[in-house]
C-alpha cells in the first residue's frame, strides 16, 4: 500500500484529504506542524507528500527545499495563497505541483494518482533489469546465475549453467563436442571432451521431463548437440 504524508496545520482539511485518499486505497499519515512533518518526511519512507505552505515552526518552502535535497519523493504543494510568485517559488524549489485552496478532494486524489504513476514509470525506466532467457518453461537469469524449470528453481554447477546458457542463447544450432568444450572449458580440461557428454547428461536430468526423449537438448548423432526452440 502506497504511503502518503500530509503536512497541514488545518486539521479539518487534513482529515478530509485523508478520508478521500484512504477510500482510494492509500495509507495516510498526518502531521500538523512543519518541524514534525519535516522530520517524518526525511526519516520515513513515503510515496508522495502533500505539503501546505503556511505552517507553524517551519514553512512549506523550507520543508520542500530540505526534502528535495535528500529525496525525489513527489511533492504537491497546497495553499490559499494565489499569487503567481508563490507558485513559481514552490515549483522552483522542487515541488511537482501546486494547488490553490479551496479545491475538490476528488481533484487532489486524481493529481496524487497521476504524480505517483509518473514517478513509478520514471523509477521503473531507470532500474536495470536482469538479463534473462525464457524458452518453453525454462527461465535463465544470466545476471543472478539462477535457473527455473516450470517455475521451480533448480541448482546448477558453474559449468552446467554456462553450458546451458550458451546452448539456449544459440537455439536450433548444432555444436560439436569440440566446439562446446572450447567455448565453455577453454584450457581447464584440455583434451577431455567426454566432460561435455557428462555435463549434458546432468543438465538433461534437471530440465527434461523424459531423458529418453529430450525436449530441449537434442543429440544429433555423429555431430553434437542442439538446443531446440
Secondary structure, DSSP 8 states (H G I E B T S, - for coil): --EEEEE-S-HHHHHHHHHHHHHTT-EEEEE-SHHHHHHHHHHS--SEEEEESS-SSS-HHHHHHHHHHH---EEEEEES---HHHHHHHHHTT-SEEEESS--HHHHHHHHHHHHHHHHHHHHHHS----EEEETTEEEETTTTEEEETTEEE---HHHHHHHHHHHHTTT-EEEHHHHHHHHTTTTTTT-THHHHHHHHHHHHHH-S-GGG-SSEEEETTTEEEE--
